Amino acid sequence: MRGVKAFVIASVALLATSAVAAEVSPSLYAGMQWRQLGPFRAGWATVVAGVPDQPNSFYVGGAGGGVWRTDNAGRAWQPVFEHGPAAAIGALAVAPSNPKVIYAGTGQATPRYDVGAGLGVFRSTDGGAHWQSLGLKDTRYIGGIWVDPRNANVVLVAAVGHFFGSSPD
């Protein structure tokens, strides 16, 4: 609750400061233009996972475009799971003990007006250059992945199962 109070106080202070601040001359930003920084294909972002001890490096999973990586806080993006067998990404996790180990859970676990099924969990041990299927294909929608902070081989996966019918998975 303390964090909420601090946020409210900071927000009020910011609004009060901006209300009395001098107007910024349009000539200071007249030459600026909007541009897309990427990722250029992915649908909406469904999940983000940071790389421990590398604040400018993180991965983004898209509802329909795989996994993307940035090493410069989002100024440039590289696809690392664009040719995987499933486009929808519902979960990502970077191993705290080894940032080269990444887990991707496929399937859009939070449906909106559409839903994309996945093909289980995939693991990369080289920062996303290569991926291996770990199974759970029939769970269809992976919503969360937790990696043991001490052992990159110990993983807990949250899977939804079939949205529209019974599922033993």
N, C-alpha and C positions, 0 to 999 in steps of 0.2 A: 504494500500500500504506500510505503514511503516513496517508491519510484514514481507512482502515479501522481502524488502530490508535487514532487519535484518537477515532473513533466508539465503539470498544469501551471505552476509558478513560472517556469521558464517560458512557456507559451505566452502567458499574459505579458511577461516582461518583453518578449520579442515583439508582440503586437503593439505594445505601448511605444517601444523604441522606433518601430517602423512608421508609426503614425506621426511622429514628430521629426522624422528624418527628412532631409532636403530631397526634393524631387531630382531623380537622375535624368540627366540630359539624354535624349534619344540618340544623339550623335555618338555616344559611347558604345552603343550596341547596334547601330544601324547596319553595319556590314555583316552581322552575324546571321547565319542561316541554320535551320534544322538539318540534321543528317542522322541517318540510322547507323548505329554502331554495331548492331548485331546482337545476338545471332540472327541470321537472315532467314532461317526457316526453323520453326520449332513449335509454332502455335503459342499458346500462353505458357508461362513458366509454371511448372507444377512443383518443383523442388529445387533447392539450392544447398550445396554442401561446400564448406570452406576447407582449405588445406591447413592443418595445424602449423603454426609458426611461419606461415606465408600469407600475410593479410591481403595481398593483392591477387592471390590465386584462389579460384573457386570454380565449381562445376555447376551448371544449370541443366536440369532435365525439362524437356518440353512435352506438352500433351500430344504432339504429333511430329516431333523432329529429333528425337534422340537426345544425346548428351553433348554439351558444349563446354569448353574450358577457356578460361582467361587467366593470364599470368600478369596482367597489367591493370587490374581493377576494372575491367570491362571495356577498355579502349579498343581491344581487338579480341576476337573469338576464334577458336579452332574447334571444328567438330571432332569428337572422339568416339562417337557411337552412332554415326549417321547411316552406316550400312549394316547395322545390327538387324537381327531378324524381327524385331518389334520396334515400332517407332514411338509408341506411348511410353513415357517414363513416369513412374509413380513414386519412386524412392531412390535416393542416392546416399552413400556413406563413404567417407574417406577414413581409412584406418588411422587412429591417432598414433599408433606405434610405428607406422610405415606409410607415409603419404603417397607412395607409389601404388598402394593397394586401394582399389576403388570397387565398390559394389553398386550395381544398378538394378533396381527392381522395375520390371516392365509392367505395363498396364496402368491405365489411368484410374487410380483408386478413388478419386473424388469426381463423380460424374456431374456434368453440367447438362447442356442440351444434347450432348452426345457422350459416348464412352468408347474408349479404345482398349481392347483386351491385350494382354501381354503374353509373353512366353517364359515367365519365370524370372530367376535371378541370374545375373551375369557378374563376373569378377575379372578385373584387370590387375595384373601385378607389375605393370610397367607404365603407370600413369595414364592409361587409356589407349595406348597404341594397339593392344591386342586384348581380346575378350574371350572368356570361356563360360559356357553355360554351366550353372550349378544345379539346375533342376527347378522343381516347383512349377513346372510348365502349366499344370492344370489348375493352379490357384487363380490364374488369369489376371489378378489385380494386386500388385504389391504396394502397400501403403506406407511402409516404414522399414528401415533397416538400422540396427544398432550393432556396432563393432566393439568388442572388448578392447578397452584402452591399452591392455598389456599384450594382447595376442590377436593379431590380424586374422587368424584362422577361426576365431570364435565369433559367431554372428547370430543375432536374433532377428528374425524376419516376421513382419506383420502382413498377412495376406487376407484379402477379403473373400475370395471364392467367387462363385458365379453370382452375378447380380440378379439374374432373371429366373433362377431355378435352384433346385437343391444341388448341393455340391459336397462331396465327402472331403474336399480339399479345403 
